Amino acid sequence: MDYDMAFDHLDEHEQSELVRKWMRDNVASIFVGIGLGLLVIFGYFQWQGHQARQKALAAGEFLSFGAAVGAKNDDAAKAALDRIQKEHGKSAYAALAAMRWAEGAIVRKDMATAEQSLQWAYDHAGDAAIKSLAGQNLARVKFGADKAAEALAVLDGLPVEGYASAIAELRGDILLSQGKRDEARIAYQASLDALTPSAPNRQALEMKRDDIGSATAATPAPAAAEKQSS
């Protein structure tokens, strides 16, 4: 006869006595279990509160940074940027602030700072859409600095996140600058394929793609050129 069957054969008094005895023998374990459960719940809410406070602080620093940028106070803006990156480096605000700082650096024609800031944003962005935007801008800056191979490498690792057309068009521009006309045309076509029929930039993209085709067709092949000259 197993324990459950034996327990069923006891009268109410004997059953209650058995339960009380079990409670006395295991009271420490019960309270430890309850205590651990409460600690887990308390810890979770503490963590949630900490996260909310950190987000609020990061948002405040970002507002300070934006105000300094708007006032053209570069020293205050840089100080705010450094605080955000140091204290809230994993927040979206840090990546966005780095991208904004890079934008200002481009206006100042400080391309080294722009590239460095965009690289930081790309490396630290937790949100895929922000990472994609940072990477596209980083690729453009590298492309402008005659680092076409590095720019393509950045594009190869980007999350798409709704930017398939923009990424493919940029890839086409870079490939075309390298003289890779066929690959550039394929990239432009991929960009077109990712667009809706009514997209405002569709006509410009079609012109890019078609210009490559017409230029290739207009250039005679070496054998044909020799035949024409003879």
C-alpha positions in Angstrom: 0.0 0.0 0.0 1.6 3.3 -1.0 1.6 6.5 1.0 -1.5 8.1 -0.7 -3.6 5.0 -0.1 -2.4 4.7 3.5 -3.3 8.4 4.0 -6.8 7.9 2.6 -7.4 5.2 5.3 -6.7 7.6 8.2 -9.6 9.4 9.9 -9.8 13.2 9.8 -8.0 13.7 13.1 -5.1 11.4 12.1 -4.9 13.1 8.7 -4.7 16.6 10.2 -2.1 15.4 12.8 0.0 14.0 10.0 -0.3 17.3 8.0 0.7 19.4 11.1 3.7 17.1 11.7 4.8 17.5 8.1 4.4 21.3 8.4 6.5 21.3 11.6 9.2 19.2 10.0 9.3 21.3 6.9 8.5 24.8 8.1 12.0 26.1 7.5 11.9 24.9 3.9 8.5 26.4 3.3 9.5 29.8 4.6 12.8 29.8 2.7 10.8 29.1 -0.5 8.3 31.8 0.2 11.2 34.2 1.0 13.0 33.4 -2.2 9.9 33.9 -4.2 9.3 37.3 -2.6 12.9 38.3 -3.2 12.6 37.4 -6.9 9.4 39.4 -7.2 10.9 42.3 -5.3 14.1 42.2 -7.4 12.1 42.2 -10.6 10.2 45.3 -9.7 13.4 46.9 -8.4 15.1 46.1 -11.8 12.0 47.5 -13.7 12.2 50.7 -11.6 15.9 51.0 -12.2 15.4 50.6 -15.9 12.7 53.3 -16.0 15.0 55.7 -14.0 17.9 55.0 -16.4 15.7 55.7 -19.4 14.5 59.0 -17.8 18.0 60.1 -17.0 19.2 59.2 -20.6 16.2 61.1 -22.0 17.1 64.1 -19.9 20.8 64.0 -21.0 19.6 63.7 -24.6 17.4 66.8 -24.2 20.4 68.7 -22.8 22.6 67.6 -25.7 20.0 68.7 -28.2 19.6 72.1 -26.5 23.4 72.6 -26.6 23.5 71.6 -30.3 20.7 74.0 -31.1 22.5 76.8 -29.3 25.7 75.9 -31.2 27.5 75.4 -27.9 29.9 72.6 -29.0 31.6 72.3 -25.6 28.3 71.7 -23.8 27.1 69.4 -26.5 30.2 67.3 -26.4 30.1 67.1 -22.6 26.5 65.9 -22.8 27.4 63.4 -25.5 30.2 62.0 -23.4 27.9 61.6 -20.4 25.3 59.8 -22.4 27.8 57.4 -24.0 29.5 56.7 -20.6 26.4 56.4 -18.4 23.7 55.3 -20.9 25.7 53.7 -23.7 23.2 50.9 -24.2 20.3 53.2 -24.7 18.9 54.3 -28.0 19.6 57.9 -26.9 23.3 57.3 -27.0 23.3 56.1 -30.6 21.0 58.9 -31.7 23.1 61.5 -30.0 26.2 60.1 -31.7 24.5 60.3 -35.1 23.5 63.9 -34.4 27.0 64.8 -33.4 28.3 63.2 -36.7 25.8 65.4 -38.6 27.2 68.5 -37.1 30.8 67.3 -37.8 29.9 66.8 -41.5 28.6 70.4 -41.6 31.9 71.5 -40.1 33.7 69.3 -42.7 35.3 67.3 -39.9 34.9 64.0 -41.6 37.2 62.1 -39.2 35.0 63.0 -36.3 31.9 62.2 -38.3 33.2 58.7 -39.1 34.3 58.0 -35.6 30.9 59.1 -34.1 28.9 57.1 -36.7 31.1 54.0 -36.0 30.3 54.4 -32.3 26.6 54.6 -33.1 26.8 51.6 -35.4 28.7 49.5 -32.8 26.5 50.4 -29.9 23.0 50.6 -31.4 20.7 48.0 -29.8 17.8 48.8 -32.0 18.1 47.3 -35.5 16.5 50.2 -37.3 18.9 52.7 -35.6 21.8 50.4 -36.4 20.8 50.3 -40.0 20.6 54.1 -40.3 23.9 54.6 -38.5 25.5 52.0 -40.8 24.2 53.6 -44.0 25.5 57.0 -42.9 28.8 55.5 -41.9 29.1 53.8 -45.3 28.4 57.2 -47.0 31.1 58.9 -45.0 33.6 56.1 -45.8 32.6 56.3 -49.5 33.2 60.0 -49.5 36.6 59.4 -47.9 37.6 57.1 -50.8 37.1 54.0 -48.6 34.8 52.2 -51.0 35.8 48.7 -49.9 35.2 49.5 -46.3 31.8 51.1 -47.1 30.7 48.0 -48.9 31.8 45.9 -46.0 29.6 48.0 -43.7 26.6 47.6 -46.0 27.1 43.8 -46.1 26.6 43.6 -42.4 23.6 45.9 -42.1 20.2 44.8 -40.8 17.7 45.7 -43.5 14.8 46.9 -41.3 12.8 48.4 -44.1 15.8 50.1 -45.8 16.4 47.5 -48.5 16.0 50.0 -51.3 18.2 52.7 -49.8 21.0 50.1 -49.0 20.9 48.7 -52.5 21.0 52.1 -54.1 24.0 53.1 -52.0 25.7 49.8 -52.9 25.0 50.6 -56.6 26.6 54.1 -56.2 29.7 52.6 -54.6 30.1 49.8 -57.2 29.6 52.2 -60.0 32.5 54.4 -58.6 34.7 51.3 -58.7 33.9 50.7 -62.4 31.7 47.6 -61.6 28.9 48.6 -63.9 27.2 45.3 -64.2 27.1 44.8 -60.5 26.0 48.4 -60.0 23.1 47.9 -62.4 22.0 44.7 -60.5 22.1 46.7 -57.3 20.0 49.5 -58.7 17.5 47.0 -60.0 17.4 45.4 -56.5 16.7 48.9 -55.1 13.9 49.4 -57.6 12.4 45.9 -56.8 12.2 47.0 -53.1 10.3 50.1 -53.9 6.5 50.5 -54.3 5.4 51.5 -57.9 4.4 55.0 -56.6 7.7 55.7 -54.7 8.8 59.4 -55.5 12.4 58.4 -56.1 11.6 55.6 -58.5 12.1 57.6 -61.7 15.6 58.8 -60.6 16.6 55.2 -59.8 15.4 54.0 -63.2 17.5 56.7 -64.8 20.6 55.5 -62.8 20.0 51.9 -63.9 19.2 52.8 -67.5 22.2 55.2 -67.9 24.5 52.3 -67.0 22.9 50.1 -69.7 23.0 52.8 -72.4 26.6 53.7 -71.5 27.6 50.1 -71.8 25.8 49.6 -75.1 27.3 52.8 -76.5 30.9 51.7 -75.8 32.0 49.4 -78.6 33.7 46.1 -77.7 37.4 46.0 -78.5 37.0 43.6 -81.4 34.3 45.8 -82.9 36.4 48.9 -82.5 39.3 47.3 -84.3 37.1 46.2 -87.2 35.6 49.7 -87.6 39.1 51.2 -87.7 40.4 48.8 -90.3 
